[in-house]
Amino acid sequence: RLEPELRRKAEMEISLQEQQNHIVGMAADIEGYERRLKAQEQELEREKNFTNEFAFKIIVLSCEIERLSQ
């Protein structure tokens, strides 16, 4: 009678360990997604800065052209 109870507890322990391993794997996946998202955010910020600098240079050149054409 003790053996079935021990077997059931062992199976529950194995199931719990498998679930914990799955959760750890999911957490690692989430951390990977977060790192990639952070890298994408930084890349977008660099692109935004480049675009803003480019737009500013266009405005400066436009003012220069306007000044020279007067």
Protein Blocks (a to p, Z undefined) as FASTA:
>chain_A
ZZmmmmmmmmmmmmmmmmmmmmmmmmmmmmmmmmmmmmmmmmmmmmmmmmmmmmmmmmmm
mmmmmmmmZZ
